[in-house]
Every structure is written in structure tokens, then in C-alpha cells.
Amino acid sequence: MLIFKGTHFPKDVILYAVFFYVRYGVSYRDLEEIMEERGVEVDHATLNRWVIRYSPAIAVKAKSQKRETNKSWRMDETYINRRAMLPHEIPGLLSP
């Protein structure tokens, strides 16, 4: 559970900043400029604290909501039986 009690910024601002940092991999100083363009003046050190504090909890929440993939995986039917081929017929084996 994410607890935002005692923070100076609204929950939406914090979540947006953390999501933006994790999703796009920008630096804290670049994120500081991005947030400033959106009308939120926040220091890069504060952004660092938010990412350290909230990103693990967000990752756990996202992982719990992620759907499982199908358990059955099929291989494509097109393959090459290399044992039946001569060494000069194998693509890329003897390339200069």
C-alpha cells in the first residue's frame, strides 16, 4: 500500500514523476525540467527520494495486476535439420 501521508505534493504529481522516470529513463535533472514545464517546481533530490521510496511498491502492485501468459508455447514448424546437411550447405558456417 502506498502511503502519501505527510508529503508536500499531491499523490498524482508523485506518481506521475516516478512513472515518468521509470518508464522513460530520464535523468533526475531532466525530469526536474519536465516537471517545471508542467508547473510543478520540485528539486532533483526530491525526485530521487520519491523514486527510491515509491518505485518498489509500484512495481509490486503492477506485477500483481499483470495477467499471466499462456502456459502453452509452440515452436514454429519451419526448422532446418543440420545433421542431414553437409557442412558447406549450412548457412553461415564457413562464411569468410
MOSUL-V21957 format. One record per residue. N is the residue number from 1. RES is the residue in one small letter. PSI is psi in degrees with one decimal (NA if undefined). Layout:
n->N res->RES psi->PSI
n->N res->RES psi->PSI
This chain:
n->1 res->m psi->131.3
n->2 res->l psi->127.6
n->3 res->i psi->121.4
n->4 res->f psi->16.5
n->5 res->k psi->131.0
n->6 res->g psi->3.4
n->7 res->t psi->152.0
n->8 res->h psi->-10.2
n->9 res->f psi->153.3
n->10 res->p psi->155.4
n->11 res->k psi->-41.8
n->12 res->d psi->-38.3
n->13 res->v psi->-44.1
n->14 res->i psi->-47.4
n->15 res->l psi->-37.9
n->16 res->y psi->-44.4
n->17 res->a psi->-44.3
n->18 res->v psi->-44.6
n->19 res->f psi->-44.5
n->20 res->f psi->-42.0
n->21 res->y psi->-46.1
n->22 res->v psi->-41.1
n->23 res->r psi->-42.5
n->24 res->y psi->-8.0
n->25 res->g psi->35.9
n->26 res->v psi->162.4
n->27 res->s psi->163.7
n->28 res->y psi->-35.6
n->29 res->r psi->-37.5
n->30 res->d psi->-40.9
n->31 res->l psi->-35.0
n->32 res->e psi->-43.4
n->33 res->e psi->-40.4
n->34 res->i psi->-44.6
n->35 res->m psi->-35.3
n->36 res->e psi->-37.4
n->37 res->e psi->-27.9
n->38 res->r psi->6.8
n->39 res->g psi->12.9
n->40 res->v psi->116.1
n->41 res->e psi->109.0
n->42 res->v psi->144.4
n->43 res->d psi->153.3
n->44 res->h psi->-29.1
n->45 res->a psi->-36.6
n->46 res->t psi->-40.7
n->47 res->l psi->-39.8
n->48 res->n psi->-45.3
n->49 res->r psi->-40.0
n->50 res->w psi->-44.7
n->51 res->v psi->-43.5
n->52 res->i psi->-38.6
n->53 res->r psi->-42.4
n->54 res->y psi->-23.5
n->55 res->s psi->-38.6
n->56 res->p psi->-40.3
n->57 res->a psi->-37.0
n->58 res->i psi->-39.2
n->59 res->a psi->-41.8
n->60 res->v psi->-43.2
n->61 res->k psi->-42.3
n->62 res->a psi->-38.8
n->63 res->k psi->-35.8
n->64 res->s psi->-26.0
n->65 res->q psi->-5.0
n->66 res->k psi->135.9
n->67 res->r psi->148.1
n->68 res->e psi->148.5
n->69 res->t psi->167.1
n->70 res->n psi->139.2
n->71 res->k psi->-19.3
n->72 res->s psi->122.8
n->73 res->w psi->135.5
n->74 res->r psi->139.8
n->75 res->m psi->145.0
n->76 res->d psi->147.8
n->77 res->e psi->-7.5
n->78 res->t psi->113.2
n->79 res->y psi->165.8
n->80 res->i psi->128.8
n->81 res->n psi->100.5
n->82 res->r psi->-21.4
n->83 res->r psi->-30.2
n->84 res->a psi->-7.6
n->85 res->m psi->149.8
n->86 res->l psi->154.1
n->87 res->p psi->-34.5
n->88 res->h psi->-10.6
n->89 res->e psi->-13.9
n->90 res->i psi->122.0
n->91 res->p psi->130.8
n->92 res->g psi->-3.3
n->93 res->l psi->-47.8
n->94 res->l psi->25.9
n->95 res->s psi->138.7
n->96 res->p psi->NA
